[in-house]
Amino acid sequence: PLLSLAKEETGHFDQVHRRLTERGRKLDLPEADGYVNALRRAVRTDHGAYPLMLDRLLVNALIEGRSCERFHLLSESLNNDALRVFYRDLMESEARHHRLFTRLAEDRFGRETTRARLADLAEREAGVVASLPLTATVHG
């Protein structure tokens, strides 16, 4: 399932790159992602209490969930029909990715453990989000 996800994400990157090129824009080198880095640091505070793989899967689930929310907001706010559909499709994809990471965690570590850890990480993630400046990013 992760190979399929990687292929899908590569396809999304290609779509974004083509849209930028059509508009005469270029991709710049990405900046460090403050949200992702802060979220990963927040998880490491109790390293060892939970399996590292569980935390990695759930951090990815949280990141994908936030991206889904952002694409939803974009898709609902745009006047351009083509872009609205594009972001709606990305939103649906990010929702699937969130579910995939959560399901993989549940399959490996059990539903109860996964749900308890996800609730804990979601609280930490809320603190991370509240501490960061509002910026125009998708994953950050």
C-alpha positions as CSV (number, residue, x, y, z in Angstrom):
1,P,0.0,0.0,0.0
2,L,2.9,2.4,0.7
3,L,4.2,1.9,-2.8
4,S,0.9,2.8,-4.3
5,L,0.8,5.9,-2.0
6,A,4.3,6.9,-3.2
7,K,3.2,6.6,-6.8
8,E,0.1,8.6,-6.2
9,E,2.1,11.4,-4.5
10,T,4.6,11.4,-7.4
11,G,1.6,11.9,-9.7
12,H,0.4,14.8,-7.6
13,F,3.8,16.4,-7.7
14,D,3.8,16.0,-11.5
15,Q,0.3,17.6,-11.7
16,V,1.4,20.6,-9.6
17,H,4.6,21.0,-11.6
18,R,2.7,21.0,-14.9
19,R,0.2,23.6,-13.5
20,L,3.0,25.8,-12.4
21,T,4.8,25.5,-15.7
22,E,1.6,26.4,-17.6
23,R,1.5,29.6,-15.5
24,G,5.1,30.4,-16.2
25,R,6.2,29.6,-12.7
26,K,9.0,27.5,-11.4
27,L,9.3,25.3,-8.3
28,D,11.8,26.6,-5.8
29,L,13.7,24.5,-3.4
30,P,11.4,23.7,-0.4
31,E,12.0,25.4,2.9
32,A,12.2,23.4,6.1
33,D,8.7,22.4,7.2
34,G,8.3,23.9,10.7
35,Y,5.1,22.0,11.3
36,V,6.5,18.6,10.4
37,N,9.7,19.1,12.3
38,A,7.9,20.5,15.4
39,L,5.5,17.6,15.3
40,R,8.3,15.0,15.1
41,R,10.1,16.7,18.0
42,A,6.9,16.7,20.1
43,V,6.6,12.9,19.5
44,R,10.2,12.2,20.6
45,T,9.6,13.6,24.1
46,D,8.6,10.1,25.2
47,H,10.6,8.0,22.8
48,G,10.5,4.4,23.9
49,A,7.1,4.5,25.5
50,Y,5.6,3.5,22.2
51,P,7.1,1.7,19.2
52,L,8.8,4.1,16.8
53,M,6.9,2.6,13.8
54,L,3.6,3.4,15.5
55,D,4.6,7.0,16.1
56,R,5.9,7.3,12.5
57,L,2.7,6.0,11.0
58,L,0.5,8.2,13.2
59,V,2.6,11.3,12.6
60,N,2.1,10.7,8.9
61,A,-1.6,10.2,9.5
62,L,-1.8,13.6,11.2
63,I,0.1,15.3,8.5
64,E,-2.1,13.8,5.8
65,G,-5.2,14.8,7.8
66,R,-4.1,18.4,8.0
67,S,-3.4,18.4,4.3
68,C,-6.9,17.1,3.7
69,E,-8.3,20.0,5.8
70,R,-6.3,22.6,3.9
71,F,-7.2,21.2,0.5
72,H,-10.9,21.2,1.6
73,L,-10.6,24.9,2.5
74,L,-9.0,25.7,-0.8
75,S,-11.5,23.7,-2.9
76,E,-14.4,25.5,-1.2
77,S,-12.9,29.0,-1.5
78,L,-11.8,29.2,-5.1
79,N,-13.7,30.8,-8.0
80,N,-11.8,28.8,-10.6
81,D,-13.7,25.6,-11.3
82,A,-10.7,23.6,-12.6
83,L,-8.7,24.5,-9.5
84,R,-11.6,23.8,-7.2
85,V,-11.9,20.2,-8.7
86,F,-8.1,19.8,-8.6
87,Y,-7.9,20.6,-4.9
88,R,-11.0,18.6,-4.1
89,D,-9.4,15.6,-5.7
90,L,-6.2,16.2,-3.6
91,M,-8.4,16.5,-0.5
92,E,-9.9,13.1,-1.2
93,S,-6.5,11.6,-1.8
94,E,-5.1,13.0,1.5
95,A,-8.1,11.6,3.4
96,R,-7.4,8.2,1.9
97,H,-3.7,8.5,3.0
98,H,-4.7,9.5,6.5
99,R,-6.9,6.4,6.7
100,L,-4.1,4.2,5.2
101,F,-1.6,5.2,7.8
102,T,-4.1,4.8,10.6
103,R,-5.2,1.4,9.3
104,L,-1.6,0.2,9.0
105,A,-1.0,1.2,12.6
106,E,-4.1,-0.6,13.7
107,D,-3.2,-3.7,11.8
108,R,0.2,-3.8,13.4
109,F,-0.3,-2.5,16.9
110,G,-4.0,-3.0,17.5
111,R,-7.0,-0.6,17.4
112,E,-7.0,0.3,21.1
113,T,-3.3,1.1,21.3
114,T,-3.4,3.0,18.0
115,R,-6.4,5.1,19.0
116,A,-5.0,5.9,22.4
117,R,-1.7,7.0,20.9
118,L,-3.3,8.9,18.1
119,A,-5.4,10.9,20.6
120,D,-2.2,11.7,22.6
121,L,-0.4,12.8,19.4
122,A,-3.4,14.9,18.2
123,E,-3.2,16.8,21.5
124,R,0.5,17.5,21.0
125,E,-0.2,18.4,17.3
126,A,-2.7,21.0,18.5
127,G,-0.1,22.6,20.6
128,V,2.4,22.6,17.6
129,V,-0.2,24.2,15.3
130,A,-1.0,26.8,17.9
131,S,2.6,27.7,18.3
132,L,3.4,28.2,14.6
133,P,2.8,31.3,12.5
134,L,0.0,31.2,10.0
135,T,1.6,30.6,6.6
136,A,0.6,29.6,3.1
137,T,1.6,26.0,3.2
138,V,-0.1,22.7,2.6
139,H,1.8,20.2,4.8
140,G,3.1,22.8,7.2
